[in-house]
Amino acid sequence: MLGSKELDEVLAAVGDLLEANDERIGIVVVGGASLDLLGLIERTTGDVDVIARTRPSDDGPEQIPLEQALMPPEPMPEVLMDAVETVARDFDLPADWMNAVIGALWDLGLPPRLEEDLTWRTYGGLQVGLAGRRTLITLKLFAAVD
């Protein structure tokens, strides 16, 4: 299980691997990982749920109009999946510790104003948008109704 310290460590490890390959990738994270990294709750999670990818920016992801930058998470870039696999091995994590299962919501529509509800963190070559409370509540309500 991953708490905020472990989440920071594994995301930094992914970012370091991307940076070593001169790659930069942006992702948007929801679920328990987002809640914990934002300090909204203290709990562990088994995975990092990626709901979207973004085009990374030299000036930081907040400099790109996100309505133009958000894209479905699948297919995840091969270089990202290679880094995730290496980190899974090095940190003794399940192979799917970072996954895009939640990305299926693209078929039904994303939470409204998702772009406005993101807090950004940079881990080397990995830019991570953390979905805030409003988006996470919307996703929980959607799951309850589904």
N, C-alpha and C positions, 0 to 999 in steps of 0.2 A: 504494500500500500504506500501511497505517496502523500506526504504532508507538504506544507509550503516550502520547507527547506529542501526536501528531496525534489519537489517539482522544479524549483529554481536550479538545482544541480543538474537534473537531467535535461532541462531545456537549454541550459548553458552548454552542456556537453554536445547536444545536437548543433547548437549555434557555432560552437568551436569547430566541429567537423565540417560544417558548411563553409565557414570562413576559410578553413585550411584548403578547401577546394575552390576558393574564390567565387563562392555562390552566395546569393542572398534570396531568401524566401520569406514570404509573409503568410501567416495563418491567423484565423480568428477562432478562439477557443471559448467553449461554453461549458456548463455543467460544474461539477464539484471542483475541478482544477481552477476554473475562473473564480468561483466563490472564495476558495482558499487563498489564491494568489492576490486577490483584491483585499483580503482581510475581512471579508463580510462574515465568514464563519471560520472556525478552526475545526477541520476534519480531514480525514484522509480520503483518497480516491484511488481507484484501481486503474484509471486511465485518463488520457487527455483527449477530449472530444473536439474535433476540428469540424466546424460548421462551414467554413469558407477559406479560400485562399485569397491573397491580395498580391498586387504588384508591389514589390518593395521599392523604396525611394531612397536616394542618397541623403535626402534631407529629412528622412523619417516618414513613416506611412501616413502621418496626419497631414502631410503636404499634398497628397494625392486626393482628389475628390473621390471618396470611397464608393459613391454610387457608380463610378466608372471603373473602380478597381476591384470590387468584390466579384469573385467567380466561384463556381462550385469547387469543392475540395477534391473531388475525384476527376481525373486520376491524379493522385498525389505524385509530385515529381520524383523521378527515380533517385536523384541525389538525396532528397529528403528521406525517402524510405530506406536508403542505404545507411544514412546517419542514424535513423530511428532503430534499425536493426542492430547496428554496432552498439548503441547505447543500451538496448535491451540486453545484449550479451554482457556488456561490461558492468551493468548495474543489476544483473540478475532479475530482469523484468520480463513479463509476458511479451510475446512477439507483437501483440496488438495494443501495447500500452499507449500508443498514440494511434487514433483511428478516425475515420471520417464517416462512421455509420450514421451519425446525426445529419450528415450532408444530404440524406434522402429528402429532407425537408425542402430542398430546392424545387422539387416537383410540386409541392403544395404552397410554397411561398415562405419567405423568411419573416421573422418578427418585424413589425413596423419600426422604422427609424433605428434599425440595428446599427447603422453607421455612426449615429450620434451617441451611442451607448457604449463605445469602446474606449478602454484605457490601454495605451500602448507600452510595451516593454521590448527592449532589444537585447538579445542574447547572441552576441557575435553576428553571424550571418542569418540569424532567425529573428524576424520581427513578429511579435505576438500581440494580437489585439484581444484583450480580455473583455468579454461581454459583461455588462453591468446588471444590476438588480432588475431593472425593468424588462430587459430581454430574457433573463433567466426565469422570471415569474411567468412571462408569456409562454416560454417553452414548457414549463411545468404544467400550466393550464392546458396547453395543447395536448400534452401527453395524457393528462387525466381524462380529457374528453375523448381522445382516441381510444 
